[in-house]
Protein backbone atom coordinates (compact mmCIF):
# COMPACT_ATOMS: atom_id res chain seq x y z
CA UNK A 1 0.00 0.00 0.00
CA UNK A 2 1.16 3.50 -0.79
CA UNK A 3 0.32 6.69 1.06
CA UNK A 4 2.33 9.14 -1.01
CA UNK A 5 -0.04 9.91 -3.89
CA UNK A 6 -3.04 10.76 -1.74
CA UNK A 7 -5.27 13.66 -2.60
CA UNK A 8 -5.55 16.34 0.10
CA UNK A 9 -9.15 17.26 -0.74
CA UNK A 10 -10.55 14.72 1.73
CA UNK A 11 -9.44 14.77 5.36
CA UNK A 12 -7.33 11.76 6.32
CA UNK A 13 -5.22 9.34 4.33
CA UNK A 14 -6.05 7.03 1.43
CA UNK A 15 -4.55 3.56 1.31
CA UNK A 16 -4.49 1.30 -1.74
CA UNK A 17 -5.53 -2.34 -1.85
CA UNK A 18 -4.35 -5.05 -4.25
CA UNK A 19 -6.38 -7.98 -5.52
CA UNK A 20 -9.91 -8.50 -6.80
CA UNK A 21 -12.76 -6.31 -5.67
CA UNK A 22 -16.42 -5.70 -6.37
CA UNK A 23 -16.60 -3.15 -9.16
CA UNK A 24 -19.55 -1.27 -10.66
CA UNK A 25 -18.47 0.14 -14.02
CA UNK A 26 -18.44 3.78 -15.07
CA UNK A 27 -17.48 5.19 -11.67
CA UNK A 28 -15.87 8.59 -11.10
CA UNK A 29 -13.73 9.74 -8.20
CA UNK A 30 -16.10 11.46 -5.77
CA UNK A 31 -13.25 13.68 -4.54
CA UNK A 32 -13.75 15.76 -7.67
CA UNK A 33 -17.11 16.96 -6.35
CA UNK A 34 -17.33 20.37 -4.66
CA UNK A 35 -19.38 18.82 -1.85
CA UNK A 36 -17.27 15.64 -1.62
CA UNK A 37 -17.14 15.56 2.20
CA UNK A 38 -20.92 15.78 2.48
CA UNK A 39 -21.56 13.12 -0.18
CA UNK A 40 -19.12 10.70 1.48
CA UNK A 41 -20.65 11.19 4.91
CA UNK A 42 -24.24 10.70 3.69
CA UNK A 43 -23.28 7.55 1.75
CA UNK A 44 -21.42 5.98 4.68
CA UNK A 45 -24.15 6.79 7.17
CA UNK A 46 -26.80 5.48 4.80
CA UNK A 47 -25.04 2.16 4.33
CA UNK A 48 -24.37 1.57 8.03
CA UNK A 49 -27.59 2.98 9.49
CA UNK A 50 -29.47 -0.33 9.66
CA UNK A 51 -26.41 -2.57 9.67
CA UNK A 52 -27.30 -4.59 6.61
CA UNK A 53 -26.04 -4.83 3.06
CA UNK A 54 -27.68 -2.07 1.05
CA UNK A 55 -28.07 -2.56 -2.69
CA UNK A 56 -26.70 0.14 -4.96
CA UNK A 57 -30.11 1.18 -6.28
CA UNK A 58 -31.42 1.66 -2.75
CA UNK A 59 -28.31 3.64 -1.74
CA UNK A 60 -28.58 5.80 -4.86
CA UNK A 61 -32.21 6.62 -4.16
CA UNK A 62 -31.54 7.33 -0.48
CA UNK A 63 -28.62 9.67 -1.17
CA UNK A 64 -30.53 11.47 -3.91
CA UNK A 65 -33.43 12.21 -1.54
CA UNK A 66 -31.17 13.34 1.33
CA UNK A 67 -28.89 15.57 -0.75
CA UNK A 68 -31.42 16.58 -3.44
CA UNK A 69 -28.97 15.74 -6.22
CA UNK A 70 -29.75 14.35 -9.71
CA UNK A 71 -28.96 10.69 -10.42
CA UNK A 72 -29.99 10.57 -14.08
CA UNK A 73 -28.16 12.01 -17.11
CA UNK A 74 -29.00 15.66 -17.63
CA UNK A 75 -27.32 18.22 -19.85
CA UNK A 76 -27.75 21.04 -17.37
CA UNK A 77 -27.04 19.21 -14.10
CA UNK A 78 -24.24 17.03 -12.78
CA UNK A 79 -25.15 13.33 -12.61
CA UNK A 80 -24.08 11.99 -9.19
CA UNK A 81 -24.53 8.29 -10.02
CA UNK A 82 -20.90 7.53 -11.04
CA UNK A 83 -19.56 9.33 -7.96
CA UNK A 84 -21.80 7.33 -5.63
CA UNK A 85 -20.64 4.15 -7.41
CA UNK A 86 -17.08 5.06 -6.45
CA UNK A 87 -17.97 5.15 -2.73
CA UNK A 88 -20.19 2.06 -2.94
CA UNK A 89 -17.42 0.01 -4.61
CA UNK A 90 -15.07 0.75 -1.73
CA UNK A 91 -17.31 0.25 1.29
CA UNK A 92 -16.01 -2.54 3.59
CA UNK A 93 -19.41 -4.29 3.63
CA UNK A 94 -19.34 -4.59 -0.16
CA UNK A 95 -15.66 -5.52 -0.31
CA UNK A 96 -16.05 -8.34 2.21
CA UNK A 97 -19.40 -9.84 1.24
CA UNK A 98 -20.01 -9.25 -2.47
CA UNK A 99 -18.98 -11.36 -5.43
CA UNK A 100 -15.58 -10.18 -6.68
CA UNK A 101 -14.87 -9.04 -10.22
CA UNK A 102 -11.44 -8.32 -11.73
CA UNK A 103 -10.35 -4.68 -11.65
CA UNK A 104 -7.48 -4.74 -14.12
CA UNK A 105 -6.30 -1.23 -14.87
CA UNK A 106 -8.40 0.29 -12.09
CA UNK A 107 -6.74 1.52 -8.92
CA UNK A 108 -9.11 0.61 -6.10
CA UNK A 109 -8.73 2.74 -2.97
CA UNK A 110 -10.56 2.93 0.33
CA UNK A 111 -10.71 6.06 2.52
CA UNK A 112 -8.92 5.44 5.80
CA UNK A 113 -11.50 6.06 8.49
CA UNK A 114 -9.04 6.30 11.35
CA UNK A 115 -7.61 9.81 10.92
CA UNK A 116 -6.71 12.55 13.43
CA UNK A 117 -9.46 14.74 14.84
CA UNK A 118 -12.25 12.84 13.12
CA UNK A 119 -14.34 10.78 15.54
CA UNK A 120 -15.14 10.62 19.26
CA UNK A 121 -16.97 7.61 20.73
CA UNK A 122 -19.05 7.76 23.92
CA UNK A 123 -20.48 5.24 26.37
CA UNK A 124 -21.22 4.66 30.05
CA UNK A 125 -19.07 2.69 32.49
CA UNK A 126 -21.17 1.14 35.28
CA UNK A 127 -19.46 0.96 38.68
CA UNK A 128 -19.95 -2.26 40.61
CA UNK A 129 -21.71 -2.37 43.97
CA UNK A 130 -18.48 -2.07 45.97
CA UNK A 131 -17.41 1.14 44.25
CA UNK A 132 -21.01 2.40 44.33
CA UNK A 133 -21.20 2.08 48.11
CA UNK A 134 -17.86 3.77 48.76
CA UNK A 135 -18.03 6.54 46.14
CA UNK A 136 -21.03 8.43 47.55
CA UNK A 137 -23.56 6.26 45.67
CA UNK A 138 -22.32 7.35 42.26
CA UNK A 139 -23.19 4.55 39.84
CA UNK A 140 -22.02 5.79 36.45
CA UNK A 141 -18.97 7.24 34.73
CA UNK A 142 -19.36 8.82 31.29
CA UNK A 143 -16.42 7.89 29.05
CA UNK A 144 -15.24 9.47 25.77
CA UNK A 145 -12.40 8.22 23.56
CA UNK A 146 -10.72 9.71 20.51
CA UNK A 147 -10.48 6.72 18.18
CA UNK A 148 -7.26 7.94 16.52
CA UNK A 149 -5.10 8.57 19.59
CA UNK A 150 -7.16 6.34 21.96
CA UNK A 151 -7.06 9.27 24.42
CA UNK A 152 -9.69 8.89 27.15
CA UNK A 153 -11.76 11.44 29.05
CA UNK A 154 -14.21 10.48 31.82
CA UNK A 155 -16.25 11.98 34.64
CA UNK A 156 -18.73 10.55 37.20
CA UNK A 157 -22.44 11.19 36.84
CA UNK A 158 -25.02 10.34 39.46
CA UNK A 159 -27.89 9.59 37.05
CA UNK A 160 -28.29 9.10 33.31
CA UNK A 161 -30.13 12.30 32.59
CA UNK A 162 -29.23 14.02 29.30
CA UNK A 163 -28.40 17.33 30.95
CA UNK A 164 -26.32 15.69 33.69
CA UNK A 165 -24.42 13.51 31.21
CA UNK A 166 -23.69 16.55 29.04
CA UNK A 167 -22.41 18.50 32.05
CA UNK A 168 -20.25 15.53 33.04
CA UNK A 169 -18.75 15.45 29.54
CA UNK A 170 -17.97 19.16 29.69
CA UNK A 171 -16.26 18.66 33.05
CA UNK A 172 -14.30 15.71 31.66
CA UNK A 173 -13.08 17.76 28.70
CA UNK A 174 -12.24 20.68 31.01
CA UNK A 175 -10.02 18.68 33.37
CA UNK A 176 -6.80 20.75 33.74
CA UNK A 177 -3.74 19.62 31.83
CA UNK A 178 -3.46 17.68 28.61
CA UNK A 179 -7.12 16.62 28.74
CA UNK A 180 -8.25 20.22 28.30
CA UNK A 181 -5.47 21.11 25.84
CA UNK A 182 -6.22 18.19 23.56
CA UNK A 183 -9.97 18.78 23.65
CA UNK A 184 -9.53 22.44 22.72
CA UNK A 185 -7.17 21.45 19.91
CA UNK A 186 -9.54 19.00 18.20
CA UNK A 187 -13.07 20.11 19.18
CA UNK A 188 -13.73 22.14 16.01
CA UNK A 189 -12.31 19.40 13.75
CA UNK A 190 -14.35 16.48 15.09
CA UNK A 191 -16.84 15.37 12.44
CA UNK A 192 -18.53 12.37 14.04
CA UNK A 193 -19.73 11.42 17.52
CA UNK A 194 -20.54 7.70 17.74
CA UNK A 195 -22.72 6.40 20.54
CA UNK A 196 -23.99 2.90 21.27
CA UNK A 197 -27.54 2.35 20.09
CA UNK A 198 -28.18 0.25 23.19
CA UNK A 199 -27.12 3.01 25.58
CA UNK A 200 -28.90 5.96 27.12
CA UNK A 201 -27.45 8.32 24.52
CA UNK A 202 -29.72 7.28 21.69
CA UNK A 203 -32.69 9.63 22.21
CA UNK A 204 -32.27 13.27 23.20
CA UNK A 205 -28.51 13.28 23.62
CA UNK A 206 -27.51 14.00 19.97
CA UNK A 207 -29.07 17.46 20.09
CA UNK A 208 -26.68 18.55 22.86
CA UNK A 209 -23.50 17.64 20.96
CA UNK A 210 -23.42 20.82 18.90
CA UNK A 211 -22.59 22.81 22.03
CA UNK A 212 -19.48 20.67 22.61
CA UNK A 213 -18.37 19.74 19.09
CA UNK A 214 -19.93 22.39 16.83
CA UNK A 215 -19.03 20.73 13.51
CA UNK A 216 -19.98 17.17 14.41
CA UNK A 217 -22.89 14.87 13.66
CA UNK A 218 -24.04 12.04 15.91
CA UNK A 219 -23.97 8.49 14.59
CA UNK A 220 -26.02 6.05 16.68
CA UNK A 221 -24.45 2.62 16.26
CA UNK A 222 -26.95 -0.28 16.27
CA UNK A 223 -26.92 -2.35 19.48
CA UNK A 224 -25.43 -5.83 19.22
CA UNK A 225 -28.77 -7.32 20.22
CA UNK A 226 -29.93 -6.33 16.72
CA UNK A 227 -26.79 -7.37 14.84
CA UNK A 228 -26.45 -10.91 16.20
CA UNK A 229 -23.24 -10.00 18.03
CA UNK A 230 -21.49 -8.60 14.95
CA UNK A 231 -19.19 -5.55 15.37
CA UNK A 232 -20.92 -2.19 15.35
CA UNK A 233 -17.96 0.19 14.86
CA UNK A 234 -17.72 0.92 18.61
CA UNK A 235 -14.62 -1.21 19.21
CA UNK A 236 -12.41 1.65 20.53
CA UNK A 237 -14.86 2.73 23.25
CA UNK A 238 -15.56 -0.89 24.26
CA UNK A 239 -11.82 -1.56 24.53
CA UNK A 240 -11.36 1.64 26.56
CA UNK A 241 -14.08 0.64 29.03
CA UNK A 242 -12.57 -2.84 29.46
CA UNK A 243 -9.21 -1.26 30.26
CA UNK A 244 -10.77 1.24 32.67
CA UNK A 245 -12.58 -1.53 34.57
CA UNK A 246 -9.23 -3.24 35.17
CA UNK A 247 -7.63 0.03 36.27
CA UNK A 248 -10.50 0.71 38.69
CA UNK A 249 -10.03 -2.77 40.14
CA UNK A 250 -6.24 -2.41 40.43
CA UNK A 251 -6.48 1.05 41.99
CA UNK A 252 -9.02 -0.21 44.52
CA UNK A 253 -6.78 -3.12 45.50
CA UNK A 254 -3.51 -1.20 45.60
CA UNK A 255 -4.67 2.07 47.16
CA UNK A 256 -8.33 2.66 47.97
CA UNK A 257 -11.74 2.19 46.42
CA UNK A 258 -12.83 5.81 46.91
CA UNK A 259 -11.67 7.33 43.63
CA UNK A 260 -13.75 10.52 44.07
CA UNK A 261 -12.28 11.58 47.39
CA UNK A 262 -10.24 14.77 47.54
CA UNK A 263 -6.52 14.36 48.06
CA UNK A 264 -4.47 15.85 50.84
CA UNK A 265 -3.29 19.43 51.11
CA UNK A 266 -2.65 21.11 47.71
CA UNK A 267 -4.00 18.07 45.86
CA UNK A 268 -6.87 18.04 43.38
CA UNK A 269 -10.33 16.59 43.90
CA UNK A 270 -11.06 13.13 42.50
CA UNK A 271 -7.40 12.27 42.84
CA UNK A 272 -8.10 8.57 42.35
CA UNK A 273 -10.10 9.13 39.16
CA UNK A 274 -7.39 11.45 37.84
CA UNK A 275 -4.77 8.76 38.52
CA UNK A 276 -6.81 6.18 36.60
CA UNK A 277 -7.20 8.55 33.64
CA UNK A 278 -3.46 9.24 33.67
CA UNK A 279 -2.67 5.52 33.82
CA UNK A 280 -4.99 4.75 30.90
CA UNK A 281 -3.58 7.51 28.72
CA UNK A 282 0.02 6.60 29.60
CA UNK A 283 -0.23 2.95 28.55
CA UNK A 284 1.68 2.15 25.38
CA UNK A 285 -0.56 0.65 22.70
CA UNK A 286 0.25 -1.70 19.86
CA UNK A 287 -2.28 0.11 17.67
CA UNK A 288 -0.22 3.29 18.18
CA UNK A 289 3.06 1.56 17.29
CA UNK A 290 4.20 1.39 20.89
CA UNK A 291 3.31 4.98 21.74
CA UNK A 292 0.89 6.06 24.46
CA UNK A 293 -2.29 8.12 23.90
CA UNK A 294 -0.61 10.94 25.84
CA UNK A 295 2.32 10.92 23.43
CA UNK A 296 0.09 10.96 20.34
CA UNK A 297 -2.12 13.69 21.81
CA UNK A 298 0.89 15.88 22.59
CA UNK A 299 2.16 15.39 19.04
CA UNK A 300 -1.16 16.59 17.64
CA UNK A 301 -1.23 19.54 20.05
CA UNK A 302 2.28 20.50 18.90
CA UNK A 303 1.31 20.13 15.20
CA UNK A 304 3.86 17.46 14.39
CA UNK A 305 3.28 16.94 10.64
CA UNK A 306 4.05 13.21 10.41
CA UNK A 307 1.97 11.95 13.32
CA UNK A 308 -0.79 10.45 11.11
CA UNK A 309 1.73 8.61 8.96
CA UNK A 310 3.62 7.28 11.99
CA UNK A 311 0.53 6.02 13.75
CA UNK A 312 -0.90 4.29 10.68
CA UNK A 313 2.35 2.96 9.24
CA UNK A 314 1.81 -0.46 10.80
CA UNK A 315 -1.33 -0.87 8.67
CA UNK A 316 0.73 -1.23 5.47
CA UNK A 317 3.22 -3.90 6.53
CA UNK A 318 2.42 -7.47 5.54
CA UNK A 319 4.08 -10.87 5.66
CA UNK A 320 3.79 -13.09 2.61
CA UNK A 321 2.82 -16.74 2.61
CA UNK A 322 2.60 -19.09 -0.39
CA UNK A 323 -0.73 -20.93 -0.32
CA UNK A 324 0.64 -23.49 -2.82
CA UNK A 325 3.13 -24.78 -0.24
CA UNK A 326 2.51 -28.07 1.60
CA UNK A 327 2.27 -26.15 4.88
CA UNK A 328 1.34 -22.50 4.44
CA UNK A 329 2.36 -21.22 7.87
CA UNK A 330 3.55 -17.95 9.38
CA UNK A 331 5.61 -18.37 12.54
CA UNK A 332 6.52 -15.90 15.32
CA UNK A 333 3.69 -13.43 15.01
CA UNK A 334 4.61 -11.64 18.22
CA UNK A 335 3.03 -11.33 21.65
CA UNK A 336 -0.29 -9.58 22.12
CA UNK A 337 -3.44 -9.33 24.20
CA UNK A 338 -5.81 -8.71 21.30
CA UNK A 339 -5.05 -8.81 17.60
CA UNK A 340 -6.91 -8.53 14.30
CA UNK A 341 -5.61 -10.23 11.15
CA UNK A 342 -6.10 -8.87 7.64
CA UNK A 343 -5.69 -11.14 4.60
CA UNK A 344 -4.71 -9.65 1.23
CA UNK A 345 -4.65 -11.72 -1.95
CA UNK A 346 -2.14 -10.32 -4.46
CA UNK A 347 -2.68 -12.84 -7.28
CA UNK A 348 -5.00 -12.12 -10.19
CA UNK A 349 -7.44 -14.85 -9.16
CA UNK A 350 -10.47 -14.70 -6.86
CA UNK A 351 -9.90 -16.01 -3.34
CA UNK A 352 -12.26 -17.08 -0.60
CA UNK A 353 -10.70 -18.46 2.59
CA UNK A 354 -12.80 -21.10 4.30
CA UNK A 355 -10.78 -21.25 7.51
CA UNK A 356 -7.68 -19.97 9.24
CA UNK A 357 -6.07 -22.01 12.03
CA UNK A 358 -4.26 -20.05 14.74
CA UNK A 359 -2.17 -21.52 17.56
CA UNK A 360 -1.79 -19.21 20.55
CA UNK A 361 0.44 -19.99 23.51
CA UNK A 362 -0.29 -18.43 26.89
CA UNK A 363 2.72 -16.46 28.07
CA UNK A 364 3.72 -14.88 31.35
CA UNK A 365 2.17 -11.65 32.51
N, C-alpha and C positions, 0 to 999 in steps of 0.2 A: 504494500500500500504506500501511497505517496501523498505527502501533505503539501508539497511545494507549489503546485499549480492551482491552488484553491482560489476561488473568486471571493473578494472581500465584501460583496454586496449583501451576503447573508451572514448574520452573526454566528460565530463558531467555525469549526473546521469542517472540511469535507474529506472523507477517506474513500479510497477506491477498492473495489472488490473484484477479484478474478472469478472465472468460472461461468456457469450457465445460470441465467436468471429469467424470471417471468418478464415478458416484454410485449407491451402493446405498441404496435407500429405507429409511426407518424407523431412521435412525441416532440416537444420542444422544451428547452431548458427554462423552467419557471423563473429562474433568477434574472431573466431578461425583462420580466414584468415590472412596472413601476410600483405596484403594490405586492411585491413578491412575499414579503414577511407575512402580510395578512392572509394571502392565499394559502401559504404553507400551513399557517396555524389553523385555519378553518378546515383544511383537508385532514390534518392529523387529528384534530379533535373530533371531526365527523367519523373517522374510521375507528377510533378507540372509544367512542362514547358508550356504546352498548356491548363492547367487548365481544365482537363477533366479526367474521369475515364479511366485509361489505363489497358487493359487486361494483364494477366500475360505473355501470349505468346509474345505480342508486347513488353512488358518491357524486357523480357528475350533476345529477338533479339536485341533490342536497346542497352542494356548494353554490350552484347557480342561484338557488332561492335565497341563501344566506347572504351572498355577496352581490346579488342582482347583476350578474355578468352574463353575457351571451355565450351559448355553447353550440351554436350552429353557425355555419359560414355566412358571413354578411360583409358586403363591400365597405360599409361605413363603420363597422364596429369590429373590435378585436375578438376573435374566436378563442375562448379559454380552454377548449377541449384538449388540444395537444399539450398544454402546460399542466393540466390536471393529470394527464396520462403520465407525465414525467414523475410526479410525486407518487402516484399510485404504483407505478412500476417498482419504486424503491422502498415502499413501506415494508417493515419487517414481517408483518402478518402475511403479506403477499409473497415475499421472498421465501419464507419458511414453508408455507403450506400449498402454494399453487404449483401447477405443472410447469416444469422449466422448459424454456425454448432457447436455442442458441442465440447469442448476441454478438456474433462476429462483426467487428468493425464498429461496435457501439461501446463507448466507455460508460459503464454503469457505476454510478456513485450513490452514496447514501449520506444524507446530512448527519453529522455527528451530534447527537442530542446533548451529550454531556459537555457543556461549554461553560466558561466562567460567567457568573452573574446572569444565569438564565432561569433557574428553577429553585424554589424553596418547597420542601415538603413538611407537612404538619401532622401531628397526631397527639394522642393523650397517653401518658404513662400512668398506670394505676398503682398506687402504693399499697403494699400488703397490709394486713391488719396490725402487725407489729409496728411498722412505721406510722400508720394512721394513728394509733394510740399515743405514740410518743411525740409526734409532730403536730400537736394542737388540733387533732382531728382534721387535718388536711388530707384529702384522699387522692387528689389528682395533681399531675405536673404536666403543663403544656410544653411540648417539645417541637422545635423547628430545626431543620438541617438543610444546609446548602449542599445540593447533590454533587457539585463539582469538587469543592474542597472538603466535604464531609464535616464542616464546622457546625457545632451544635450550640443552640441557645435553649434555655428552659427556665421556667418559673412556676412556682406552686399556685394552684387555684383551688378555692374551697368548694366551688360547685361549677357545673358545666353550663353556665349561662353565657350567652353570646357576648354580652357586654363585659362580663368578668374575664372570659377567656381572651378577649381582645386586649383588655387592660394588662393581663398577665403577659401577653406577647410583647406589648410595648415596653413593659418593665424588663423583660428578658433581653430585648434588643438594646435597652438603655443601660445595661449593666456596665459600670465603668471599666475601661481598659480596651483590650482588643475586640471584645464583643461589640461594643458601641462603635468603635472605629470601622470595623468590617461591615457592620450593618449600614452605616452612613455612606460607605464607599459604594455598596452594591444596590442600595434600595431603589434607586431610580432606573436601574438597568434590569431588574428582575422582571421577566415576562410571564412567568407561570407560577401559580401557587397550587400545589397538588395536595388534596386531602383525601382521606380514606372514606369511601362511600358508606362504610359501615359505622363511621364515627359520628360524633355529635356535631361535626362541622358542616354536615351536608345541607342544612336548611338555610338559616338566615345568615350564617357566618360569611359567605362569599361577599355580601354587600359591604362588609366592614373592611375588606382588604385594601380598598382604594386609599384609605387614610394612612395605611402603613407602606404599601408598595403601589404608588400611584399609577404605574404603567403596566400593572400585572392583570392577568385574568385567572380566575379560579377554575381548576380542572378537578372535578369530583371523580376519583377513581372508583370503579365498581367494587363492591365488597366481594371477598372470596367465596362467600356463601352463594353468590350468583354466577361464579366463574368456575365452579367445581375445583377450587383450590389452585387454579392457574395463576401465574404472576399477574399483578395489576399495576405495575410500574411504580410501586411504593417500596421497592426493596431498600433504598437508602435509609428511609425513616424507620422501617422495621428493624434493620440492622443496628441503627443508632439506639433504639429503645432496648434491644437485647443487650447491648453493651452497657447502657446506663443501669439496667437492672442489676447486672453483675457488680458495677461500681458502687451502687447503693448498698448491696449486700456486703461487699468487702469493706466499705467505709464503716458500716454498722458494726462489723466484727472487730475491726482494728482500732476504731476510735470510739464513736458513739452513734446511736441510732437517731439522735435529734439533729437533723441536718439543717433545720431552720433556726436554731438557736443563735443568738448573737455571740460573737467571740469575746475575748477579754478586752482590756483597755486598748484603745486605738485600733481595734480590729473591726471589720465590716460585719453587717448582719448577714445571716444565712451563710456563715463561714463554711459549714459542711457542704451545702449545695454548691457554693463557689468552688470548693476543692474538687468536687465530682466533675463539674463542668471543665475545670482546668485539666483534670486527669484524662477526660475523654478527648479533649482537643489536643492533648500533648502526645497521644498514642500514635506511633508510626503505623501507617497503613500500607498494605501491599498495593491497593488500588491507586495510591498516590506515589508509587515507586519508592517506598521506604520513607517518605516524608510524613510529617504530622499535619493535621488540619491547621494548627496554629502557624506552621511554617508556610503553608500554601496561602493562607489568609494574609499573612504579612507581606508575601510576595505580591499579591494582588493590590494590597493597600499601597505598596511602594511602586506600583506600576512597572514591575519587571516584565519586559516584553515577551520573554520566552516561556512564561509559566504554563500556558496552555499546551504548548508543544511538549514540555518536559513531563507534564502530568498525564499526557495521553500517549506518550511514546511507546509504552509497553503494549498498547493495543495493536501495534503493527509489527510485532516480532512473532514469528512462527517457527515451529520445528517441523521438518518434513519427514514423512514416513511413506514407504513404498507399499501400497496395498497388494501388489503382485507377489510380495515376498511370502515365504512359508509362514513366518511369524512376523506380522506387522506390529511391532511393539515400540513404544517410546519409554525409555528408562529414565530414572532420576528426574522427576518432575518437580522436585523441591518440596519444602515443608509448608504447610498452610493449615488454617482453620476452616476456611470456606473458599471454594474455588469454582469458577465457571470455565467450561471448555468450549472453544469455538472451532468448528471444523470447516476448512476451506478446501474445495476441490479445484485444482489448477489445470486439470486435463480437459480437453474439449469433448467430453462425454458427460452425459447426465449421471448424477450419483445420488443414491438414497441409501443412507446407512440404516441397517435394521437394528444394530446393537453396538454398544461400546462397553468393553469389560475393563473395569478399573480396580486395581489392587491397592488398598491403602493400609499402611502400617501405623499403628498407634505409637507415637513417640513420647518422649518425656516432656513434661510441662515445667 
